[in-house]
Amino acid sequence: MPKNLSWDAQGTWSAKGDWGTRDSEGRKLYLGHWQARLDQLRIAHHVPGATLAVLVDGDVQELASGVLHLGTGVDATPDSVFQLGSLAKIYTATLIMQLVDSGALDLDAPVRDVLPDFVVADEEATRTITTRQLLSHTSGLTCDFTYDSGRGDDCLARYVEAAKDVGLDCPPGTAVSYSSLGYNVLGRIVEVLTGRTWDEALKERLLAPLGLTHTMTLPEEALAHRTAMGHLGELGEEPTPAPAWDLMPRSAGPYGRVLATAGDVARLARMHLEDGKSPEGVQVLSPRGVAAMRQREVDVPDKWTVSADGWGLGWTLYDWSGIPGFGHDGASIGQYGFLRVVPSAGVALVLLTNGGDARQLYADLFDELLGELAGVRMPTPFAPPAEPPVVDLAPLCGTYKREGVEITVTEQGGTAHLVYAFVDGMKDFSPPLEMDLTPVSPTVFAGPGSGAYSADWMPVVFATLADGTACVYIGMRAAPKVA
């Protein structure tokens, strides 16, 4: 990747100096070309609107395509605000690492050292869960605990207290299991150690120093901006506006409630590429903290749901044929966001969308952009092979359970059959989902996809926890075998 790529007066990315083979061939990167590709791919994948930010050589360029709302026809523009979903976790993780920088927080001390009233359903886990485990999704805390604790400044305190009886996906430290609940506990740690609400701490400690004027956390703040509406529908068809703009309570902030432009997300990524410094030279996060966040803490058995090879302290980690990268995905009701960073090339890409087959748009566009800018080729989409292997299903059959979900795997006529049922507090969420599974390997299977986030095929991954317990991963959540 050339380090001397610049933006010229004709609206093109142009190289000035040694650009290797590309320079000798006189190639240039025209933003007009990428605008056309964004338009073409967005239409092809039935995405109503999208914004794209490209960070190269320290500069952020922004493009937009389509509309924010099919009902109103309002155009998407680079300054349009989208819901980031789980991309919010990177903001919370950065706040936590600032507290580690200051000496106010020890990553390996029990959470109860900071939150004496912290309680989970397992007594030993209550005593031993650490901040490092929360950041790396190895605490065992479940993901899908949604609780509306109101709009007050005490919403996070009330949320964490309400989660005291929620069961763990697995014992702490035995596996990675994606946890939004864990990130709300992190948000509460931020509040206790800063004396501010999570929203206030985010604005004062991160958004203001970085000049992120188009990033916010509350719906009423979004009203001052061009704001995207999510859209829902079957893949391959034109979607329609979602029945609601947002279903998240205020307490969802640390794990899923940040709103921003693609450019502002890229500017956050730029700080992480610049050893924690803002463009004005303010040290927002120490170089040590920046490095720690993308140091691999755990391998990920499910490498397909969010394209993860491993996890750091907040960041999803990728390995593109030996080229390391980091980033995160996010989803809310009909809105999907993707962030990919290649540190060796100084490149970051951000794509924010509002419906349709957003994952396929991301896969096609990022494969082209990362190939052009960083020599990276994205992995091929997850799918079963043309000739699936023969797998002994007997060891995999049984019942697997995590909080709110019971998964049953049986063998029917030589084919693995899965029933995904919502139980306990989630029993009215949806009827059971049933599917036949096609083997990809002895432990990885493909089920029919459902929705933009799982595309055509959904990974179902069987693994073993560190304590020897068998489990199955669906949606990056571990469900231990109980029968």
Phi, psi and omega in degrees: 000127179291143178266358186240036177282137184220165180263123183255174187293341180272007178079032178232153167279126181227148181268140177235091182126203185289114179240024179061217181299321182298317182293319181295337178267001177069026182285147173228156176258107181270125175298330176301323178295315183288330173297316180296319179293320177299314179299312183297312183290324178299314180295316182299327184255016172057039176266119183300314182210151181206148171235146183229132173240135180238120176257118177221129176055037175086353181254140179254125174243143188232138178231159178216155182207144174081207185234157179278336185206119182294337179284327182257338180073016179291128183293143168284136179229163180303334180267015178284143183258133178240158171283134185266348183056227187288354169301339176302333182298329179292324178294315179295318179298321179295319176300317179299317181291332172298319179292326174294317177306317185283351182086004181280346186218135176254118183301330187257005174275152177301144178304328183295342175297330180259322181244084184302334182269004180295125181218137170234176189296334181259127185295318180293319178298321177305319183283331194249341183302133182248166177297322178300319179293322177297315181296323186263009179061034178245015181282341185087348178297141186286174183261313198266054173252100179255124184218123179273102182263017175094180183261000184287167179293348179266012187299322180289319177301318180291323178297310182298322179293321181291339183275006187296335182257006181284129183290155178275151173289326182195163178298144180306136176082000183266343182190165169273133175212115189306130189222105171287324176304317180300324180286335172288327173297320176299319178299322178291325174300317177303316182296315184294320185277339179258342184072016180236160169294161178302318180300314181294317180299319179299313181296314187284323189263343185229306185293314181296312179299332181264358179067034182273081187281350179245037176232136185205177183233344187243146183303319182295335176288328181291338182297340180277002185230166170288118191238134183282145172255136177287154178229147183232157177161176179287144177300141180086358178235161178292127179282172177233158180305138179296156181291343178217150179286323185207134178250003186271135172285169180301327182294348178283355186315301187297335180255343186200008185236071166237139177242139184196167167277159176300322180297319179294324176296319178296326179290327172297315178298323179300320177302319180290332176279340183259034178055034173088006182263146172281168177302335179272003178090007178285130180277093183284323178217143183291153175304324178296318178294319178300313182294321181297324183296330180251019171277131185295123177261329185202144172281159183241116178298321177270098184267009189243324187304314176236027176058032186267133169263333179196181178224140175257213177267072182115313184281141162284137183249140182237153174230103181263085179051047177095350176263114182282149176210172176214167181168206179189157172246164177207150179212142169228202183287099178077011178233139185223135181232148183222131177232125177228136182230133176244097186297325181295336181256352184065033186243138171223140177237138177229127176235125177241134186224166181229038173135184182074197179275070184297324182295324179288324174300313177302311184299315182290313185291315182290328177298318179290313184293313181292328175296318181288318188267333189225004180067025182257137172247127180291151177295153178295150180302146179294131179193156177288155178289163179300324177239092183298145178290159174274127187235138173285109186276342187306314181293341184267340183290147179147193181247132180238141185217136167225174185306119176083356185221134173235127184243125180244128179243124178231167174254123181233105180063036180083004180244139176286129180239131185241136172241122181250105186247139175272130186227177178054231184293346180253013188298335180263007185292317184193152170298159178302145176261133180236143179199149168275145182250139177253126182291138173255324176208180179300340182237356182241131181231159178243128174247159179304134180288160179214102178099167186296333188278339177251000175053220186281328184228138181253127179288136171235113192240124177265136183211180179233130177290166181299335179270007177094356181284133175288149178210168174231139178256126169225124183067031179068009178257134180270131175241110181293151178284128183245347179199000000 
